[in-house]
């Protein structure tokens, strides 16, 4: 479990973590000198399960001695000032010996030292077998310590962006303060709904009034129901209860999703001598494994995971939620990786435009330019309002956004609103009134990645597109070619195709697809009603066609055999009469897709038009006459004229004002082609 801190500056966040873990999250000299958290800090400890320690009294039944007046913890390894002596054995609030890594996943860029990250990062991992005897992986709790000062709001949001549960601190002697409110707004915008409200410095004042004020301020937000614990990091009072509350919080967390797509937001990036590039971040879900290849965005070189650490221990794989340090091989982008999302290739779509649902104070303002904080990224953006609480954000750089992502919007270092991503790959919307129609379309969006809604609202959508925006389509069967089609579109297509073929005459599939508005690549044949099939590039009816007579079958076979030898022959009316083939037989052959009617008296094998189009390829570079086409086809004028007119209607050739034809080129779907 990963927990983020929040609260006003100087309300004891770092001091509390130091008391819980025995490790100071403030690592730089400047932070220690000023007594102020400036950058993100990371520490961890182990918390027993609620079943192991129902009273929060420590591990293995070793209950601490308690002074009734002060509630002092007298356990070995924990002094009255709440700072451990470095010997954190089992029994001391679930802490372990963290001296090997100094309680951090990695050093800050301004204080890189060889021993700040364990020396074996990038070396051969040993899975989770390096846990200490009796320790379970799910007992460990990582903390992300964020700055409380208003000047470092962007840094706070980078740490809280992956939206873990929160340890929200309010000082008993300070009460609810401006940055308390700012952090509460930000966490609510990010969708944080669980955590613990910690009343700190309870040895200096009665925590009751401050707690009541905090409860009132949090009402109406997702943090309104946080359980509260009063503690004193100086005396140790309340720390066992806090450990117990952390164990209960861990039990409330949803189960991991090891097979979910990985998206690691890098909140720090630095170079470690002897190992190279290292990034740290909170892995929300999915499994990251040594050897995985990761994309850092469009136009950037891919990176390979050469080593992986989870809370200072080398592992082969890490499953979210977890704090990880990743040693990468490859060329990092010039602008660095901090604020970048690392994703396996092909699992995400990067977009600089997203349609969102707005929330918070921004709804009542005319702010057009904001900074979007999502994950660990902070990206400037322009806001175009559609109405009904929806808008379009245009970012200055693309991000791998997913449906349901939550973002904090700031302006002038103040939280001005929130955004829920509804469509990371939205359609073009024209100016002015077009925004109103888009608002109506977005108003019914559930705000979560719902496959049925996504398919219904888009009509046609590629399978890879839905996967790339975080929509799980495992239970949805795709149409051939990797496309999904909504039920409404299927009904519309079936109706229009049935109407177009009601007279029983075959219809050119390419022209029909264009009339239906099918995107390139959507196979028309997979969407036809049962009574219709696609044959030789045409949609033909199969119902009620009836069997061909023996004379008609002989004629069709003869024409198909001639076509196989390069002949585009068509029988004359006299020949048809001699063969005993009448108009009814010809109509059945046309309806079943065996013949094509070029004119009232000219019928050819079904594939003659396609073969004739290919035969004209030598004339593609210039206009040509019907006579030139006739010589290539080696047919009489009575066949050449209706054949070229058929190709004109099909869009294969175009007739000019001087009666010359030009070849329009190959069709993308292969129905007509002028090559090979």
N, C-alpha and C positions, 0 to 999 in steps of 0.2 A: 504494500500500500504506500502511496505517495501523498503527503499532506503538505499544503501550502499555508504559510502564516499570513496574517493580515492584521491591520490595526494602525492606529495613529503612531507617529514617530515618538520614541521614548516611552512606549507603553509596555516594554519588557518582552518583546518577541524573542530577540536573540538571547537575553538572559534566561528566559524560560527554556529554550532549546538547549542551552548550555547545562542547565540543571537536569534536564531529561536525559541527555546523551553523554554528558561529560566532555563535550567538544564544543569549542567556540566557533559558531558559524561565521563570525567576522574574522577574516584571515589576513587582510592587508594592514600594514602599519598605519595607514591613514584612517582606516575604520577604527582601529583600536585607540589611536590618539584622540580622535574626535568623539569616540563613543557613539558612532552613528553608522548604521548599515548603508552602504553605498551601492554595492553590487549584490547579485544573488549569492546566497550561501547555501551549502548542502551538508547536512549531517544526518545521522541515522542511529537507531538503536533497535533492540529487540523487545517486543511486548508479548507477554504470555497470553495464551488463549483464555477466554473468559471461563472456560471449563476447567483449566488448570489452576486459575487463581481468582475465584469468584469475588474475593474481598479486596483485590488489588493490593495484597500484602507482600508481594514478592514471589520469587520462584522457589519451587521445591519445598513449600511449606515453611520457609524461613522467614517468619513474620518479623518486621522491624520493631525495635523498641521505640516507644513513643513517649515523649514528654507531654503530660496532660496540659500544661500551661501553654506551651508554644507549638505543640504538634511537631517537634523536631524529629527528623529521621536520624536514627542512631546507627544505621547500617554501616558496615564496613565499606569504605570506598565512597561515602557520600558525606560531605562536611555540612555544617550548619549553613554556610553561605550558598549551598546548592551547587557548588562546583566540585565535581568528582576529583579524586586524587590520581586518576589514571589507571587504577587497578579495578576495572569494571568486570567483576566476575559475575557468574550467574547468582541470582538472589538479590542483586542491586537494581531493582526496578527493571529487570530484564535487560540490562546493558551488557555489552560484550567488550572485549579488548579491541579498541579501534586504533591502537597506537601505530599499527602498520601503515595506515593510510591517512592518519590525522583526521579521520571522519569526513573526508571529502572525496568526491568523484574525480576531482582534478583541480589544478591550481587556476588562479585567475590569470588572465593574460599579462598583468603587470607584476606577477610574483611567481613566475614559473621556476620551480626548483626540481631537481632530480628526484627528491623524495616526496614531492607533493602528490604525485600519483604513483601507485605501486609500480615497481620497476618491471613487473612481468606483463604489463599491458602490451598486447601484440604478440606475446609468447603463446605457446600451446596451452589452450584452456583445458580445464579438467571438469567441465560441467558444473553441477551443483555439489559435487562430492567434496568440495573444500569447506563446507559448512562445519562448524565445530560439533563435537560429539553432543548429541541430544538436541541440537538446534534445528528447527525446521525453517525452510525458506519463507513460509508465509507468516512467521513471527516477526520478521523485520519490517520496520516502518521507517521510511525516508521522509525527511522534512526539507522543504524548499523555503529558505528564509528570505523574505523580500524587504526592500526598504520601505519605511513608513513616511519619509519626507515627501512633500508634494512635488519637489523638483525631480524626484526619481519615480514618478508615476509610470512612465513607460517601462522602466526596469521591473517594477512590481507586476505589470501586466504581462511581461515576457515570462515571468515565473509562474503566474497564475493562469496563463493562456490555455495550457492543456486541461484546465478545469478539474483538478483533483479536489478532494474534500479539504476543508479549511479549518485551521486553528485560529479563530478570530479572537484577538486579545483586546481587552479594555481594562485599563488600569483603574483599580478601585478608588485611588486618590486623584484620578484625572477625569474619569467619566467619558462620555461620548464627545468626540472632538471632530473637527472638520475632515481630517484624513480618515477617520473612522467611517464617516458618511461616504467619502469618495471611494474607499475600498469596498464598502457594502454595495454601492451602486455598480461598481465594476464586476464584483463577483456575481451579483444578481444577473447582470447582462451576459456573463459567461455561462450562466446556467448552473452555477454551483448551488447545490441544494442540501448538502449534508456536511457535517463537521462538528465542531465543539466551540461553544462560546466560553472563553477562558477569562475569568476575572483575575487579573494579576495584581501583585502588591497588596494582597489582602491583609498583610501584617501592618500596613500603614493606615488603612481606613476600612470601614464597614463596606463590603462589596454590594450590599443590597441596593442602595440608591443608584449606583452606577449600572447594576444589572437591569433594574427597572427601566432606566433611561435607554439602555441598549435594546431591550426588548421592544420598547415603543418605537425606536428608530428602525428596527428591522421588520416590524410588522408590515405586511403587504409585499414583502420580498420573499424570495425562496429560502432565505436564512431565518425566517421567523420562528421555526420550531427547533433550532439548534439546542441540544442539551447544554447546560452550563456547569462549570466547575470553578470553584474559587481556589486559588493557589498562591503560595508565596515562594518564589524561587530562592529567597534569602534564607527562610527558615525551613523550607521543605514541606510546609503544611499544604495538604491537598494534592501533592504529587502522586501518591498511590491512587487516589481517586481519579486523577487525570489519566494515569496509565490504564486503569480499568475502563475508563470512557474511550480511550483509544482502541482497546481490544474490542469493545462493543461496536465502535465505528467500523473497524475492519470487518467484523462479522456482517455488517449491513451492506457492505460494498457488493455490487453485482459480480457474478462470476467472470473470470477472465475470458477473453475471446481470442484464443491462440491462433485461429485461422483467419482473423480479420486482416485486411490490408495494412501494412506498416506505413505510418506517416510520423516520422520523428522530427519534431521541431527543435532545432539546435538553439539552445539558449546561451551557450558559450562555445568558442572555437579558439584553439591555440596550437602552437607547435611545441612538442616536447622533445628535447634533445635525445637522440637515439631511437626515437619511435616515430617522429613526424607529426602529421596532422591528427588532432584529437578534438572531438566535439562531445558535448554533454547535452542531455535533454531528458524529458519525461516521456517514456514510451507508453502511450495510452492503451494500446491494444495491439494484437498481432504478435508475431514472433520474429525477432531479429537474430540471425545466425552468422557465425564467423564464415566468411567467404561470400556473403550476400553482396550483390551489386546494387548500388543506390544511385538514383538520379537527383541532382541538385537543381534541376530546372531546365527550361529550354535554352539551347545553345551552350550548355555547360558540360564539361567532361564528366563521365560517370566515375564513381568512386567505389572502391571495394573494401569491405569490412575485413581488416587484417587482425583485429583483436577487439575484445569486448569485455567490459567490466560492469558488474552490477553491485553497487555499494562497496566498491573497492576490491571485490573478488573477481578473479578471472573466470569467465564462463564461456562455454561454446555457444550458448543460445540464451536469450532473455525474452520472457513473455510479459507483456504489459498487463497491469500497470507496474512500471518499474523505473527507477532512476538508473540511467546507463551512461557510461563513458565509452565512446567508440573510436578506436584507432583506425584511420582510413588511409588507404593507398590510392593515389591519384593526384591530379592537379586541381587544387581548389580554385574557385573563381576569384578574380582579382579583388572584388568587393568583400570577400570573406563569406563565411557560412553562418555567422550568427543571424538569427532571424529567418533562416532558410529551412524549409521542410524537405527532408530526405525520404524518398519513396522508391521502392523497387520499380524498375522500368515497366511501363505498360499498366500500372495500377492506378494512376491518377491523371487527370487532365488539368493542365495549367491554364488559367483564364485570368484576364485583367478586367473582366466585366461580370458583374453578378447582380441579379435581382434579389432584393431582401425585404424583410418586414422590419420596420423601424419600431423602436420602443424608447421610452424615457423622455427626457426633456427635449430632445431633438425634434420630436413631433410638433412642438409648438414654436419652433424657430425657423428662420429662413437660411440657416447655415448651408452653404453650398460646398464648402471645402472642409474636410475632416481628415483625421488620421485614423486608419482602421487597424485595430490591434486584434490579431487572431493568431493563436498559437504563440510563438515567440516573435512573430513578425509585427512590425509597425510600418504601414505603408500609407502615404498620402493618397487621397481619393476625392473625386468630385461626386456630389449627390444630385441626382435628378429624381424629383418626386413624381410619382404616378397618381397618388391619391389612395384613400382607404388604408393609410399607414404603410404603403409599399413604396419602394424607390429602386433606382438603379445606381450602383456604385461603380465608378470607373477608376481602377487602381493605376498607379504609376508603374507597377510591375506585376507580372502574372504570378498567381499563387495556386497551389493544388487544392482548390476549395471543394467542399462536399455539401450535399444537401443536409440541412440541419446544423451546419457549423454556426457557432455563435461568436460574435465579435463585439468589442467595446469601441465606441466612437469617441474620440477626444478632439478638442479644439483649444488651443492656447493652454495646453497641459491641464485641461479640465475635462472630466467625463461629461459628454453632452448627449449620450444616448447609447442604444444598443442596436444590434442588427442580427437577424436570423437569416441565414442564406437559404433562399427558396429555389433559385435556379442559377447554378454556376456557369452554365453555357446557354445564356438566354438568346432568343431570336432578336433580329433587328426590329426596333420600334421607331417609327417615324416621328416627326416633330409634332408639337402641340397636342391635338386631340387624340392622337394615337396612344398617348400615355394613359388615357382614361380606360381604353379597351384593355390595355395590359394590366391595369389595376384590378379590373373585374376578373381577369384570368387568374391573377395571383391571390385574390381575396380568399378563394376556397382551398388554398394550399395548406396541408396539415402542419407544415414546418418540420416534418421528419421525412426520412427517405422511404416513402411508401411506393413499392413497385407499381401497383395498380394505378395510383394517381399519376405517376410519372408517365406511364404509357398512355393513359387516357388523355392527359393534357397535351402531350406532344404529337399524338397520332402515329407518327413514324419515328422510331429512334433505334439507333444501333446498340447492340448488346454491349460493346466496348464502351460506349458513351455512358451508359448507366453505371457500369462498374467503375468507371473513372471518376464519377461524382458521388460515389459511396452508396449506391442503391444496390441492395442484395437481390439479385434476380435468379437465385439458384433454383427456385421452384417454377420459373417461367420458361416455357418452351419457345425458343426463337423461331422465327420464320427463316426459310432458307436464305443464305447469304448474310446471316448475322443480324437481321433486322427484326424488330418487334413492332407489331401493328395493333393499334387499339381496336376493341370490338366495334366502336362506332365507325371507324374508317373501313373496317371489313364489311360492315353492312352497307355503307355508302358505295364502296367499290362493286360489291355484288349486284346492287341495284342498277348502277349505271352500266355495268357490263351487260347485264341481262337486257336492258333497254336497247343497247347498241346492237345486240345480236338477235333482237326479237323477230326480224324478218327471215332469219335462218341464213343470211349471207355472212361469210367469214369477214372478220375485221382485222386490219393490220395492227399487230400488237404494239409496235412502237408508237404509232399515232394515237392508239387508245391509251397507252400509258401516259403520254404527254397530256392528253385531254383530262385524264384522271388526276394529274398533278403528282405522280409518283416520283419520289426522289431517285436520283441515279443509284442504281444498284438494287432497288427493291424489285424482286422477281414477281412479275404479274401472274405467272403461271401458278404460284403458290396461293394466290388470293382469289382464283376463279371459282364460281359456284360449281357444284358437281356436274351439271349438264354441259359444261364448257371445258374445252381443253386447248392447249397451245400447240399448234402444229405448223411447222415450216414458217414460223414468224407470224402466224395469224391465229386469231381466236376463233374457233369453230364450235358449232353445237354438235353434241353427240346424241341428244335425245330425239327420237322420232325420225332419224335419218333412214332407217330401214336398210336391208341388204341390197347391194348392187346386183344388177342382173349379170348373167354370164357374159353378155356382149360388152357391158360397161366395164366389167373387171378386165376383160381382154384388152379393151382400149386403154385403160389406165396403165396396165402392165406394159403395153407396147410403148406408150409415151414415156414412162419411167425408164424403160430400157434404152430408148433413144437418147434421153437426157444423160444417162450414164456414159454414152458414147459421144456426148457433146452436141447433141441435136436438140434444138428448141422447136420441134415440130408441133403442128396443130392440125387436126383433120378438117377438111372442108365440109360444108353441109352435105354435099353429095356423098362423100366418104362415110359420114355418120349414118346417112340413110342406108347405104349399102351394108354397113356393119350391123344395122338394126338397133342403133343407139338413138333414143329419142330425147326430147327435152326433159322429161321426168328423170331419166337416167342421169343426164348431165347435172341437173339440180341436186340430186342425191350425192353425186360425186363431189360437187363443189361444197355442199353442206358438210360432208364428212371430212373435208380437207384433202381429198386426193387430187382434185383439179382446181385450177384457178381460172375464173372467167375474165379474160382481157376485154372482151366486147361481147355483143349479143351472139356473134357467130364464131368467136375464136376462144378455144379452151386449150390450156396447156397443162403440163404436169405441175404439181404444187410447188416444186423448187425451181422452176424455170426463172421467175423474176430474180431470185437471189443469185442464181448462176449467171444471169444476164448482167446483173450489176457488177459482179466480179470481173466479167469479161471486158467491161469498159475501162478497166484500170489503166491501160496504155493511153487513154485519152484524157486522163485526169488533169494534165498540165495545161490544157487549152480547150476552148469551145469546139464543139463538133456538130456535124450535121446528122440528120437521121440516116442518110445514105451511108455515112462512115460507120455508124452503129450497125446498120443492116449488114454491111460487108463483114464486120467482125462476128456478128451472130450467124451469118450465112443463112438468112431466112428471107422469104419473099416479102414484098412491101405490105401485103395484107396482114402479116404477123408483126412486122417491125413497127408499124404505126401504132397499133393498140398496145404493144409492149412498152414502147417509149412513153406513151401517155400514162400507162399504169405506173411506170417508174416516176413520172412527174408527180402523180397524185400521192405516191408514197414518200416523196421528198428525197428520193435518191438522185434524181436529175432535176435541173431547173431550166425552163424554157425562157430564152431571152426575146427581146423585141424583134430581133433579126432572124427568128426561127432557129437560132443555134442553141444547143444544149450545153450546160456545164455540169460536171459531176460534183455533187455536194460532199462527197467523202464518205468514210466509213461511219457506221453507227456504233456508239459505244457499247451497246448491248449485244452486238454481233448479229442482229437480225439481218442487216444489210451490210455488206462489206465490199470494198472495191480493191482489196488486196488479197493475194494468196488464197 
